[in-house]
Amino acid sequence: REAVVPQELSMVVGKGTASFGKRHNKSHTICRRCGKRSYHIQKSTCSSCAYPSAHMRKYNWGTKAQRRRTTGTGRCRYLKTLPRKFKNGFREGSVAKKTEK
């Protein structure tokens, strides 16, 4: 014997496969500061770096997230020349003394 299912119950859509096809609105877009797809369009704030706030978003419970964006993960254009400048006493505008071989 087949069970008779009312029309309303057979059209119930849950959170699974059938409802994924209806998801085509983006709440987040690309952030100008961190480059992630975390900038909330209606709130106008980034959930990853807190842009446009002046301070970067950082929490101590997110240790791995801090590690990904800490000093040394980028080009370090200023920092990579510091040891050499420190060794020479931060001299500027002068010519180095010639050393005899």
PyMOL commands that set and color helices and strands:
alter all, ss='L'
color gray80, all
select helices_A, chain A and resi 7-10+17-20+63-68+79-87
alter helices_A, ss='H'
color red, helices_A
select strands_A, chain A and resi 28-29+39-40+45-46
alter strands_A, ss='S'
color yellow, strands_A
deselect
rebuild
show_as cartoon
